[in-house]
Amino acid sequence: MRDLVVRSPVFESNKLIPAKYSCDGDDVNPPLTVGNVPEDAKSLVLIIDDPDAAIGVWNHWLVWNIPVGIREIEENSVPGVQGTNTGGRRRYGGPCPPSGTHRYFFKVFALDVELDLDAGARKKELENAMRGHVLAEGELLGLYHRS
């Protein structure tokens, strides 16, 4: 399977995410760039989650049917259909760990279809819809701790 290249102009892999993109700041999504997308891809999916949450994996943002022509997901944008995150909202929810440094995985998947999935779906429904359709994937790891 091919690897997508996922980067952000505002933080490097395995480095701190600026507070602007957290609950301590503007709580808007950071900009991301996606490269190495297969030519036969029909859509992109973005899942941002925190595996260090006390309840288990906390989903911060679920977005699908992102057009493959988009190579940059802009700051404070809605690039596709949004699902319901662990906080029960259909929007980006920035890092907000109660203590310590948490890891935030920005995972992007290139699919061979556009998903027929209703807005507001949860992660399990999204993962089920994606099954068998992933052509490539990549991730960017960001860190965050509250001051």
C-alpha positions as CSV (number, residue, x, y, z in Angstrom):
1,M,0.0,0.0,0.0
2,R,1.2,3.4,-0.9
3,D,1.9,6.0,1.8
4,L,0.4,9.5,1.7
5,V,2.5,12.4,2.9
6,V,0.7,14.4,5.6
7,R,2.3,17.6,6.9
8,S,1.4,20.9,8.5
9,P,3.0,24.2,8.0
10,V,2.4,25.1,11.7
11,F,4.0,22.1,13.4
12,E,6.4,19.3,12.6
13,S,5.8,15.6,13.2
14,N,6.2,14.5,16.9
15,K,6.4,18.2,17.9
16,L,3.9,20.4,19.8
17,I,0.8,21.6,18.2
18,P,0.4,25.4,18.7
19,A,-2.1,26.4,21.3
20,K,-4.2,28.3,18.7
21,Y,-5.5,24.9,17.5
22,S,-6.5,23.7,21.0
23,C,-9.2,24.4,23.5
24,D,-6.8,26.9,25.0
25,G,-6.8,29.0,21.8
26,D,-9.1,29.5,18.9
27,D,-10.0,25.7,18.7
28,V,-9.8,25.7,14.9
29,N,-8.2,23.0,12.8
30,P,-4.6,23.5,11.8
31,P,-3.7,23.6,8.1
32,L,-2.6,20.3,6.6
33,T,-1.1,19.3,3.3
34,V,-1.5,15.9,1.7
35,G,0.8,14.6,-1.0
36,N,1.4,11.4,-2.9
37,V,-2.3,10.8,-3.5
38,P,-2.9,7.9,-6.0
39,E,-4.2,9.0,-9.4
40,D,-7.2,6.6,-9.1
41,A,-8.3,7.9,-5.7
42,K,-11.9,9.3,-5.6
43,S,-11.9,10.9,-2.1
44,L,-10.0,11.5,1.1
45,V,-10.8,10.8,4.7
46,L,-9.3,12.6,7.8
47,I,-9.5,11.2,11.3
48,I,-7.9,13.0,14.2
49,D,-7.7,11.0,17.4
50,D,-5.9,10.9,20.8
51,P,-5.1,7.4,22.1
52,D,-3.9,8.8,25.4
53,A,-7.4,9.9,26.7
54,A,-8.5,8.3,30.0
55,I,-11.6,6.8,28.3
56,G,-9.5,5.3,25.5
57,V,-9.2,6.7,22.0
58,W,-10.8,10.2,21.8
59,N,-11.9,11.2,18.3
60,H,-11.4,14.9,17.7
61,W,-12.5,15.2,14.1
62,L,-14.0,12.9,11.4
63,V,-14.2,14.2,7.8
64,W,-14.9,12.2,4.6
65,N,-15.5,12.8,1.0
66,I,-12.8,15.4,0.9
67,P,-12.1,16.1,-2.8
68,V,-8.9,14.5,-4.0
69,G,-8.0,17.7,-5.9
70,I,-7.5,19.4,-2.5
71,R,-3.9,19.1,-1.5
72,E,-4.2,21.5,1.4
73,I,-6.9,21.4,4.1
74,E,-7.0,25.1,5.2
75,E,-7.0,26.3,8.7
76,N,-10.5,26.7,10.2
77,S,-12.2,24.9,7.3
78,V,-14.7,22.2,6.6
79,P,-13.2,20.3,3.7
80,G,-15.8,17.5,3.5
81,V,-18.7,15.8,5.4
82,Q,-18.2,15.9,9.1
83,G,-18.9,13.0,11.5
84,T,-19.7,13.1,15.2
85,N,-16.6,13.2,17.4
86,T,-16.3,11.7,20.9
87,G,-17.4,15.0,22.4
88,G,-20.7,14.6,20.6
89,R,-20.1,17.5,18.2
90,R,-19.9,17.6,14.4
91,R,-16.9,19.8,14.1
92,Y,-13.2,19.9,14.9
93,G,-12.5,19.7,18.6
94,G,-8.9,20.7,19.4
95,P,-6.5,19.1,21.9
96,C,-7.6,19.6,25.5
97,P,-5.9,17.0,27.7
98,P,-6.7,17.2,31.4
99,S,-3.1,16.5,32.3
100,G,0.2,15.5,30.8
101,T,1.3,15.5,27.1
102,H,-1.1,13.7,24.7
103,R,-0.4,12.4,21.2
104,Y,-2.7,13.5,18.3
105,F,-2.7,11.4,15.2
106,F,-3.9,13.2,12.0
107,K,-4.6,10.2,9.8
108,V,-5.5,10.7,6.1
109,F,-6.8,7.9,3.9
110,A,-7.2,7.9,0.1
111,L,-10.2,5.9,-1.0
112,D,-11.3,4.4,-4.4
113,V,-14.9,5.7,-3.8
114,E,-16.8,8.5,-2.3
115,L,-18.6,7.3,0.8
116,D,-22.4,7.0,1.0
117,L,-22.5,7.9,4.7
118,D,-24.7,10.4,6.4
119,A,-23.3,13.4,8.1
120,G,-22.9,12.9,11.8
121,A,-21.8,9.2,11.5
122,R,-19.4,8.0,14.2
123,K,-16.0,6.6,13.8
124,K,-17.0,2.9,13.8
125,E,-19.5,3.6,11.0
126,L,-16.9,5.5,9.0
127,E,-14.3,2.8,9.4
128,N,-16.9,0.2,8.3
129,A,-17.7,2.2,5.2
130,M,-14.0,2.6,4.4
131,R,-13.2,-1.1,4.7
132,G,-11.9,-2.5,1.4
133,H,-11.6,0.9,-0.2
134,V,-8.3,2.3,1.2
135,L,-5.7,2.9,-1.6
136,A,-3.2,4.8,0.6
137,E,-2.8,6.3,4.0
138,G,-0.5,8.5,6.0
139,E,-0.4,10.3,9.3
140,L,1.1,13.2,11.1
141,L,1.7,13.0,14.8
142,G,1.3,16.1,16.9
143,L,1.8,16.6,20.7
144,Y,0.0,18.9,23.1
145,H,0.1,19.7,26.8
146,R,-1.7,22.5,28.6
147,S,0.4,25.2,30.3
